[in-house]
Amino acid sequence: MLAALCLLLVWPASGQELAKRLILKDGSYQLASKWELKGDRVRYFSAERGEWEEVPKSMVDWSATEKYAKDRDSGVPLPGAVELDKELAADRQAEEAKTPEVVPGLRLPQDGGVLLLDVFDNDPQLVELHQNSGEINPDRKGNILRAAINPVASAKQNVELAGLHAKIQAHVGLPAIYIRLELPDQAANPSSAEGHQAPEPWDRFRIVRMQTKQDKRIAGDIKVAIYGKVKEEEKLIPSGAVQLTGGWVKVTPSSPLSAGEYAMVEMMGNEGINLYVWDFGVNPSAPANDLVLKPDKAVPASTQPDRAPDLEPRP
């Protein structure tokens, strides 16, 4: 009995096996992939919640747990086992829906963010884009001149980023950008969000071409009329947005981007654009990006994102 119990306590499991039950003396059970004895407690990995948990050793019905395991291994029909496996499969599918697969073996992370799908040395990889704070540089001299000519003319402001190049450089002309900034349950159920405010439009993100000037990149121009209305004049790149599962949005340029500097911006209606943008460049000869996510296994060439055949190295 002791030997069987020791084997039971280090019983390994894979996600493809039938659910294992750690049966308690009150008749309930915990679905677990493995467990181990730690003093007077049993530490087990929950197959439902995907994390380690503990129960007092005295609460576990070891005889019932061992019998269930033997019956399962010998092929004896187990009460509710098929239904449990279906429930676990449904739970796995629900969890996988939160992290859509962008190419075989490569999924978006659970914690969301803004990620660019790139291809470097024929390997697809996801690289995270970080927000860069844009500064508004009011063109005071020009504004004064226009105001003198036309008192109701709009004031012009430039949104600028420091540096000539973004830290992240895409090596392909058609990089897909995946965005999830809010929790999926809040996106699906706006009443659950703080303040009960309506959710932001999911297709509010745009790609803009940035112009370089001296040691800065200009993300776009904003015109502010004398009565407060804002009009954006960013160099918007035609693109398409698609909703994915898990609250993710995929934004892809409609045609290959030429080598240069770009930014993903958040449109805010009459308020213009969010000054915190996600900047990136396109440069096929750039070195590899740091801290990328790669597929778990080799990806066939036919499933990789398309390269831009006419893309030339940046001068």
Residue pairs with C-beta under 8 A, 6 or more apart in sequence:
4 66
5 62
5 66
8 62
8 65
8 66
8 69
9 35
9 36
9 37
9 42
10 34
10 36
11 20
11 34
11 35
11 69
12 34
13 20
13 32
13 33
13 34
13 47
14 33
15 33
15 92
18 72
18 78
18 81
18 84
18 85
19 31
19 47
19 81
19 84
19 85
19 88
20 31
20 32
20 33
20 34
20 47
20 69
20 72
21 29
21 30
21 31
21 32
21 65
21 68
22 29
22 30
22 31
22 32
22 35
22 42
22 44
22 55
22 60
22 65
23 29
23 60
23 61
23 64
23 65
23 68
24 30
24 55
24 59
24 60
24 61
25 59
25 60
25 61
26 59
30 44
30 46
30 53
30 55
31 46
31 47
31 48
31 84
31 88
32 44
32 45
32 46
32 47
33 45
33 47
34 44
34 45
35 42
35 43
35 44
35 45
36 42
36 43
36 44
37 43
37 57
38 54
39 57
40 56
40 57
40 58
41 54
41 55
41 56
41 57
42 54
42 55
42 56
42 57
42 60
43 52
43 53
43 54
44 52
44 53
44 54
44 55
45 51
45 52
45 53
46 52
46 53
47 88
48 88
48 91
50 95
68 78
71 78
72 78
72 81
96 107
97 245
97 246
98 110
98 184
98 245
98 246
98 247
99 107
99 108
99 109
99 110
99 246
100 107
100 108
100 178
100 244
100 245
100 246
100 248
101 107
102 108
102 117
102 124
102 126
102 176
102 178
103 117
103 124
103 295
103 299
103 303
103 304
103 305
104 295
104 297
104 299
104 300
104 303
105 295
105 296
105 297
105 298
105 299
106 124
106 125
106 126
106 293
106 294
106 295
106 296
106 299
108 115
108 126
108 178
108 180
108 246
108 248
109 115
109 293
112 180
112 181
112 182
112 183
112 247
112 248
113 128
113 129
113 179
113 180
113 181
114 128
114 129
114 130
114 131
114 177
114 178
114 179
114 181
114 264
114 278
115 126
115 127
115 128
115 129
115 177
115 178
115 293
116 126
116 127
116 128
116 129
116 168
116 170
116 175
116 176
116 177
116 178
116 280
117 124
117 125
117 126
117 175
117 176
117 177
117 178
117 305
118 124
118 125
118 126
118 127
118 170
118 171
118 172
118 175
118 289
118 292
118 305
119 125
119 171
119 172
119 304
119 305
119 307
120 171
120 288
120 289
120 292
121 288
122 301
122 304
123 294
123 295
123 299
124 294
124 295
124 299
124 304
124 305
125 289
125 292
125 293
125 294
126 178
126 292
126 293
127 168
127 289
127 291
127 292
127 293
128 291
129 168
129 177
129 264
129 278
129 279
129 280
130 167
130 278
131 276
131 277
131 278
132 161
132 166
132 263
132 276
132 277
132 278
132 279
133 275
133 276
134 159
134 160
134 161
134 219
134 275
134 276
134 277
135 159
135 160
135 161
135 162
135 275
136 157
136 158
136 159
136 160
136 222
136 275
137 157
137 158
137 159
137 160
138 155
138 156
138 157
138 158
139 156
139 157
139 158
142 156
143 155
143 156
146 153
146 154
146 155
146 156
147 153
147 155
151 226
152 225
152 226
153 226
154 223
154 224
154 225
154 226
154 231
155 223
155 224
155 225
155 226
156 221
156 222
156 223
156 224
157 221
157 222
157 223
157 224
158 218
158 220
158 221
158 222
159 218
159 219
159 220
159 221
159 222
159 273
159 275
159 277
160 216
160 217
160 218
160 219
161 210
161 216
161 217
161 218
161 219
161 263
161 277
161 279
162 215
162 216
163 215
163 216
163 217
164 212
164 215
164 216
164 217
164 261
165 261
165 281
165 283
166 217
166 261
166 262
166 263
166 279
166 280
166 281
167 279
168 279
168 280
168 281
168 289
169 280
169 281
169 282
169 283
169 286
169 287
169 289
170 257
170 280
170 281
170 282
170 283
171 282
171 283
171 284
171 286
172 282
172 284
172 305
172 306
172 307
172 308
172 311
173 253
173 256
173 257
173 258
173 282
173 307
173 308
173 310
173 311
174 252
174 253
174 256
174 257
174 305
174 306
174 307
174 308
175 252
175 253
175 257
175 280
175 282
175 305
176 250
176 251
176 252
176 305
177 205
177 207
177 250
177 251
177 252
177 264
177 278
178 244
178 248
178 249
178 250
178 251
179 205
179 248
179 249
179 250
179 251
179 264
180 246
180 247
180 248
180 249
182 193
182 199
182 200
182 247
183 247
184 246
184 247
185 192
186 192
186 193
186 199
187 199
187 202
187 247
188 247
190 196
190 197
190 198
190 199
193 199
202 241
202 243
202 249
203 241
203 249
204 266
204 267
204 268
205 241
205 249
205 251
205 264
205 265
205 266
205 267
206 234
206 236
206 237
206 239
206 251
206 264
206 265
206 267
207 236
207 237
207 239
207 251
207 253
207 257
207 262
207 263
207 264
207 265
208 219
208 220
208 234
208 235
208 236
208 237
208 262
208 263
208 265
208 277
209 235
209 237
209 260
209 261
209 262
210 217
210 218
210 219
210 220
210 235
210 260
210 261
210 262
210 263
210 279
211 217
211 218
211 235
212 218
212 261
217 261
217 263
217 279
219 234
219 263
219 265
219 273
219 277
219 279
220 232
220 233
220 234
220 235
220 265
220 273
221 232
221 233
221 234
222 230
222 231
222 232
222 233
222 272
222 273
223 230
223 231
223 232
223 233
224 230
224 231
225 231
229 270
230 270
230 271
230 272
232 267
232 272
232 273
234 265
234 273
237 253
237 254
237 257
237 262
238 253
238 254
238 255
239 251
239 252
239 253
239 254
240 251
240 252
240 254
241 249
241 250
241 251
242 249
242 250
242 252
243 249
244 250
251 264
256 308
256 310
256 311
257 282
257 308
258 282
258 311
259 281
259 282
259 283
259 284
259 311
259 312
259 313
259 314
260 281
260 282
260 314
261 279
261 280
261 281
262 279
262 280
262 281
262 282
263 277
263 278
263 279
263 280
264 277
264 278
264 279
264 280
265 273
265 274
265 277
265 278
266 273
266 274
266 276
266 277
267 273
268 274
281 314
282 311
283 313
283 314
284 308
284 311
284 312
284 313
285 313
285 314
